[in-house]
Each structure stands twice: as C-alpha cells, then as structure tokens.
C-alpha cells in the first residue's frame, strides 16, 4: 500500500481544490476514501516493490546456480554410467 505521506500529499492537493467551499465535510473523509481505494487496488509502496524485486533477483541467481550444478551432476552421472558398461 502507498505510505501515509503520499496519501496525505494527495489529500492536501484535493483539500486545496476544495478550499473553503461547502464541501468541507468531504475533506474529513478524503484520507479514508483514498486509503480504501488504494487498498482495493492492492498497490504497494516503492520500497516494498524494490524489496520484492531484490528477492526475485536473488532467487533467479540461485536458480541459475542450481541449474548449472544439476547439469554438471547429470553429466557426471552419464559418464559414470558409460564407464560401468562392459
């Protein structure tokens, strides 16, 4: 979800537009409305996104290493099988 700072920033911009109009009562609900909308959209903060991107990079790197190791072991297995055949 977006952090409170971003939500407050958007809220302040809307508050500026509304100004001193009779819509002042709506101002009280803007933060709750925005938080609800962002939650329903399942948005995440940049920080959360960056953390997950790093986790994915690390996982891909580990997968590549494991695939290389598996290929190496399979090659050795084929060699041993060939040596054991009369």
SELO-464684 format. One line per field, with one value per atom (N, C-alpha, C): residue in three letters; atom name; residue number from 1; x, y, z. Coordinates in steps of 0.001 Angstrom, whole numbers, m for minus. Layout:
N
resn <- [ALA / ...] .
name <- [CA / ...] .
resi <- [NUM / ...] .
x <- [X / ...] .
y <- [Y / ...] .
z <- [Z / ...] .
// end
This chain:
86
resn <- [UNK / UNK / UNK / UNK / UNK / UNK / UNK / UNK / UNK / UNK / UNK / UNK / UNK / UNK / UNK / UNK / UNK / UNK / UNK / UNK / UNK / UNK / UNK / UNK / UNK / UNK / UNK / UNK / UNK / UNK / UNK / UNK / UNK / UNK / UNK / UNK / UNK / UNK / UNK / UNK / UNK / UNK / UNK / UNK / UNK / UNK / UNK / UNK / UNK / UNK / UNK / UNK / UNK / UNK / UNK / UNK / UNK / UNK / UNK / UNK / UNK / UNK / UNK / UNK / UNK / UNK / UNK / UNK / UNK / UNK / UNK / UNK / UNK / UNK / UNK / UNK / UNK / UNK / UNK / UNK / UNK / UNK / UNK / UNK / UNK / UNK / UNK / UNK / UNK / UNK / UNK / UNK / UNK / UNK / UNK / UNK / UNK / UNK / UNK / UNK / UNK / UNK / UNK / UNK / UNK / UNK / UNK / UNK / UNK / UNK / UNK / UNK / UNK / UNK / UNK / UNK / UNK / UNK / UNK / UNK / UNK / UNK / UNK / UNK / UNK / UNK / UNK / UNK / UNK / UNK / UNK / UNK / UNK / UNK / UNK / UNK / UNK / UNK / UNK / UNK / UNK / UNK / UNK / UNK / UNK / UNK / UNK / UNK / UNK / UNK / UNK / UNK / UNK / UNK / UNK / UNK / UNK / UNK / UNK / UNK / UNK / UNK / UNK / UNK / UNK / UNK / UNK / UNK / UNK / UNK / UNK / UNK / UNK / UNK / UNK / UNK / UNK / UNK / UNK / UNK / UNK / UNK / UNK / UNK / UNK / UNK / UNK / UNK / UNK / UNK / UNK / UNK / UNK / UNK / UNK / UNK / UNK / UNK / UNK / UNK / UNK / UNK / UNK / UNK / UNK / UNK / UNK / UNK / UNK / UNK / UNK / UNK / UNK / UNK / UNK / UNK / UNK / UNK / UNK / UNK / UNK / UNK / UNK / UNK / UNK / UNK / UNK / UNK / UNK / UNK / UNK / UNK / UNK / UNK / UNK / UNK / UNK / UNK / UNK / UNK / UNK / UNK / UNK / UNK / UNK / UNK / UNK / UNK / UNK / UNK / UNK / UNK / UNK / UNK / UNK / UNK / UNK / UNK] .
name <- [N / CA / C / N / CA / C / N / CA / C / N / CA / C / N / CA / C / N / CA / C / N / CA / C / N / CA / C / N / CA / C / N / CA / C / N / CA / C / N / CA / C / N / CA / C / N / CA / C / N / CA / C / N / CA / C / N / CA / C / N / CA / C / N / CA / C / N / CA / C / N / CA / C / N / CA / C / N / CA / C / N / CA / C / N / CA / C / N / CA / C / N / CA / C / N / CA / C / N / CA / C / N / CA / C / N / CA / C / N / CA / C / N / CA / C / N / CA / C / N / CA / C / N / CA / C / N / CA / C / N / CA / C / N / CA / C / N / CA / C / N / CA / C / N / CA / C / N / CA / C / N / CA / C / N / CA / C / N / CA / C / N / CA / C / N / CA / C / N / CA / C / N / CA / C / N / CA / C / N / CA / C / N / CA / C / N / CA / C / N / CA / C / N / CA / C / N / CA / C / N / CA / C / N / CA / C / N / CA / C / N / CA / C / N / CA / C / N / CA / C / N / CA / C / N / CA / C / N / CA / C / N / CA / C / N / CA / C / N / CA / C / N / CA / C / N / CA / C / N / CA / C / N / CA / C / N / CA / C / N / CA / C / N / CA / C / N / CA / C / N / CA / C / N / CA / C / N / CA / C / N / CA / C / N / CA / C / N / CA / C / N / CA / C / N / CA / C / N / CA / C] .
resi <- [1 / 1 / 1 / 2 / 2 / 2 / 3 / 3 / 3 / 4 / 4 / 4 / 5 / 5 / 5 / 6 / 6 / 6 / 7 / 7 / 7 / 8 / 8 / 8 / 9 / 9 / 9 / 10 / 10 / 10 / 11 / 11 / 11 / 12 / 12 / 12 / 13 / 13 / 13 / 14 / 14 / 14 / 15 / 15 / 15 / 16 / 16 / 16 / 17 / 17 / 17 / 18 / 18 / 18 / 19 / 19 / 19 / 20 / 20 / 20 / 21 / 21 / 21 / 22 / 22 / 22 / 23 / 23 / 23 / 24 / 24 / 24 / 25 / 25 / 25 / 26 / 26 / 26 / 27 / 27 / 27 / 28 / 28 / 28 / 29 / 29 / 29 / 30 / 30 / 30 / 31 / 31 / 31 / 32 / 32 / 32 / 33 / 33 / 33 / 34 / 34 / 34 / 35 / 35 / 35 / 36 / 36 / 36 / 37 / 37 / 37 / 38 / 38 / 38 / 39 / 39 / 39 / 40 / 40 / 40 / 41 / 41 / 41 / 42 / 42 / 42 / 43 / 43 / 43 / 44 / 44 / 44 / 45 / 45 / 45 / 46 / 46 / 46 / 47 / 47 / 47 / 48 / 48 / 48 / 49 / 49 / 49 / 50 / 50 / 50 / 51 / 51 / 51 / 52 / 52 / 52 / 53 / 53 / 53 / 54 / 54 / 54 / 55 / 55 / 55 / 56 / 56 / 56 / 57 / 57 / 57 / 58 / 58 / 58 / 59 / 59 / 59 / 60 / 60 / 60 / 61 / 61 / 61 / 62 / 62 / 62 / 63 / 63 / 63 / 64 / 64 / 64 / 65 / 65 / 65 / 66 / 66 / 66 / 67 / 67 / 67 / 68 / 68 / 68 / 69 / 69 / 69 / 70 / 70 / 70 / 71 / 71 / 71 / 72 / 72 / 72 / 73 / 73 / 73 / 74 / 74 / 74 / 75 / 75 / 75 / 76 / 76 / 76 / 77 / 77 / 77 / 78 / 78 / 78 / 79 / 79 / 79 / 80 / 80 / 80 / 81 / 81 / 81 / 82 / 82 / 82 / 83 / 83 / 83 / 84 / 84 / 84 / 85 / 85 / 85 / 86 / 86 / 86] .
x <- [844 / 0 / 887 / 372 / 1119 / 1328 / 2425 / 2675 / 1792 / 1698 / 827 / 1236 / 2521 / 3000 / 2377 / 2378 / 1810 / 302 / m359 / m1809 / m2110 / m1330 / m1527 / m1260 / m260 / 55 / m1119 / m1670 / m2836 / m4013 / m4200 / m5288 / m5150 / m3941 / m3711 / m4013 / m3660 / m3953 / m5457 / m6174 / m7632 / m8205 / m7660 / m8112 / m7929 / m6818 / m6576 / m7637 / m8008 / m9019 / m10372 / m10700 / m11998 / m12044 / m10924 / m10838 / m11882 / m12483 / m13476 / m14897 / m15063 / m16401 / m17224 / m18507 / m19362 / m18966 / m18033 / m17594 / m16603 / m16476 / m15550 / m15779 / m17021 / m17334 / m16699 / m16579 / m15987 / m14508 / m13893 / m12467 / m12114 / m12996 / m12745 / m12629 / m13267 / m13290 / m12314 / m11585 / m10713 / m9637 / m8957 / m7902 / m8449 / m9574 / m10156 / m10557 / m11130 / m11531 / m10323 / m9267 / m8069 / m7418 / m7289 / m6700 / m7505 / m8811 / m9678 / m9477 / m9425 / m9244 / m7899 / m6851 / m5523 / m5423 / m6085 / m6078 / m6785 / m7904 / m8636 / m7825 / m7018 / m6180 / m4955 / m4719 / m3576 / m2251 / m2163 / m935 / 82 / 1347 / 2419 / 3319 / 4042 / 4964 / 6180 / 6926 / 8151 / 9131 / 9205 / 10123 / 9771 / 8481 / 8058 / 8360 / 8118 / 8386 / 9869 / 10713 / 12156 / 12653 / 12102 / 12493 / 12125 / 10923 / 10482 / 11265 / 11626 / 12441 / 13813 / 14391 / 15683 / 15567 / 14498 / 14269 / 14177 / 13462 / 13324 / 14670 / 15470 / 16807 / 17660 / 17649 / 18436 / 17952 / 16657 / 16087 / 16471 / 16414 / 16813 / 18286 / 19122 / 20545 / 20788 / 20113 / 20261 / 19762 / 18672 / 18133 / 19127 / 19748 / 20740 / 21916 / 22364 / 23466 / 23064 / 21850 / 21376 / 21204 / 20712 / 20566 / 21922 / 22913 / 24268 / 24831 / 24635 / 25126 / 24433 / 23126 / 22376 / 22893 / 23137 / 23667 / 25030 / 25842 / 27163 / 27030 / 26154 / 25956 / 25365 / 24450 / 23880 / 24953 / 25848 / 26943 / 27853 / 28167 / 28996 / 28284 / 26991 / 26218 / 26244 / 26129 / 26173 / 27570 / 28606 / 29978 / 30196 / 29726 / 29886 / 29099 / 27928 / 27125 / 27839 / 28438 / 29135 / 30384 / 31049 / 32251 / 31904 / 30764 / 30388 / 29877 / 29524 / 29042 / 30233 / 30107 / 31214 / 31352] .
y <- [m1170 / 0 / 1230 / 2341 / 3580 / 4042 / 4720 / 5188 / 6384 / 6685 / 7758 / 9109 / 9300 / 10576 / 10850 / 9861 / 10040 / 10286 / 9544 / 9716 / 11111 / 11568 / 12915 / 13973 / 13745 / 14682 / 14811 / 13666 / 13687 / 14358 / 14039 / 14618 / 16138 / 16613 / 18060 / 18749 / 18119 / 18703 / 18801 / 17760 / 17793 / 18865 / 18973 / 19968 / 21374 / 21619 / 22924 / 23245 / 22246 / 22442 / 22753 / 22008 / 22185 / 23521 / 23905 / 25191 / 25344 / 26502 / 26824 / 26605 / 25761 / 25513 / 24690 / 24557 / 23737 / 22267 / 21904 / 20525 / 20213 / 21101 / 20918 / 19626 / 19188 / 17926 / 16745 / 16840 / 15768 / 15625 / 16748 / 16759 / 15767 / 15581 / 14671 / 13222 / 12903 / 11512 / 11216 / 12212 / 12011 / 10971 / 11069 / 10097 / 8682 / 8509 / 7175 / 6648 / 7508 / 7113 / 6714 / 7529 / 7223 / 5930 / 5750 / 4524 / 3312 / 3437 / 2333 / 2006 / 3036 / 2812 / 2158 / 2655 / 2096 / 668 / 380 / m983 / m1928 / m1500 / m2326 / m2557 / m1569 / m1712 / m2578 / m2895 / m3693 / m3063 / m1750 / m1043 / m1222 / m1173 / m1282 / m61 / 214 / 1347 / 1002 / 2007 / 1808 / 968 / 1216 / 462 / m1022 / m1340 / m2737 / m3373 / m2629 / m3130 / m3435 / m2496 / m2680 / m3886 / m4092 / m5254 / m6542 / m6607 / m7814 / m8035 / m6944 / m7075 / m7654 / m7236 / m7767 / m9239 / m9606 / m11015 / m11846 / m11349 / m12065 / m12206 / m11128 / m11202 / m12271 / m12279 / m13271 / m14687 / m14865 / m16185 / m16670 / m15772 / m16142 / m16542 / m15803 / m16111 / m17487 / m17782 / m19090 / m20202 / m19948 / m20931 / m21228 / m20180 / m20389 / m21228 / m20953 / m21733 / m23193 / m23405 / m24774 / m25516 / m24814 / m25453 / m25849 / m24972 / m25291 / m26483 / m26517 / m27632 / m28936 / m28877 / m30062 / m30580 / m29688 / m30106 / m30764 / m30218 / m30796 / m32204 / m32371 / m33679 / m34688 / m34234 / m35128 / m35591 / m34681 / m35042 / m36083 / m35899 / m36874 / m38222 / m38187 / m39415 / m40197 / m39498 / m40134 / m40737 / m40019 / m40523 / m41789 / m41789 / m42965 / m44146 / m43917 / m44988 / m45567 / m44711 / m45176 / m45981 / m45592 / m46312 / m47669 / m47813 / m49073 / m50103 / m49687 / m50637 / m51385 / m52716 / m53508 / m53359] .
z <- [0 / 0 / 0 / m509 / m502 / 922 / 1152 / 2508 / 2832 / 4090 / 4557 / 3994 / 3764 / 3225 / 1870 / 987 / m354 / m279 / 590 / 745 / 1266 / 2237 / 2769 / 1707 / 863 / m212 / m1177 / m1569 / m2470 / m1785 / m523 / 245 / 323 / 558 / 632 / m692 / m1790 / m3099 / m3325 / m2936 / m3078 / m2151 / m955 / 19 / m537 / m1230 / m1842 / m2880 / m3667 / m4701 / m4070 / m3029 / m2371 / m1643 / m1030 / m335 / 747 / 778 / 1811 / 1322 / 359 / m181 / 804 / 533 / 1405 / 1413 / 598 / 554 / 1669 / 2628 / 3740 / 4501 / 4577 / 5273 / 4553 / 3245 / 2457 / 2790 / 3124 / 3440 / 4540 / 5490 / 6615 / 6166 / 5064 / 4608 / 3472 / 3011 / 1856 / 2135 / 3279 / 3578 / 3634 / 4295 / 4402 / 3024 / 2212 / 866 / 27 / 67 / m712 / m241 / 1074 / 1603 / 1171 / 1218 / 807 / m675 / m1498 / m2941 / m3224 / m2585 / m2821 / m2306 / m1213 / m682 / m1652 / m2183 / m3138 / m4409 / m4786 / m5976 / m5694 / m4434 / m3996 / m4437 / m4299 / m4628 / m3508 / m3872 / m2881 / m3003 / m1942 / m1961 / m2813 / m3197 / m3974 / m3173 / m1873 / m1018 / m1018 / m860 / m882 / m2238 / m3302 / m4649 / m4828 / m4391 / m4530 / m3744 / m2551 / m1739 / m2466 / m2993 / m3686 / m4981 / m5663 / m6876 / m6530 / m5411 / m4978 / m4605 / m3928 / m3585 / m4857 / m5835 / m7105 / m7811 / m7826 / m8439 / m7763 / m6428 / m5690 / m5977 / m6045 / m6315 / m7708 / m8680 / m10042 / m10100 / m9379 / m9358 / m8743 / m7650 / m7007 / m7928 / m8632 / m9565 / m10681 / m11209 / m12277 / m11771 / m10552 / m9980 / m9783 / m9288 / m9078 / m10403 / m11438 / m12747 / m13305 / m13129 / m13608 / m12847 / m11542 / m10720 / m11111 / m11355 / m11776 / m13110 / m14046 / m15355 / m15183 / m14300 / m14034 / m13447 / m12479 / m11850 / m12826 / m13674 / m14674 / m15652 / m16029 / m16924 / m16292 / m15014 / m14312 / m14207 / m13993 / m13884 / m15198 / m16298 / m17619 / m17844 / m17456 / m17611 / m16792 / m15554 / m14690 / m15252 / m15748 / m16322 / m17547 / m18364 / m19556 / m19184 / m18127 / m17689 / m17112 / m16509 / m15872 / m16865 / m18062 / m19076 / m19652 / m19783 / m20339 / m21821] .
// end
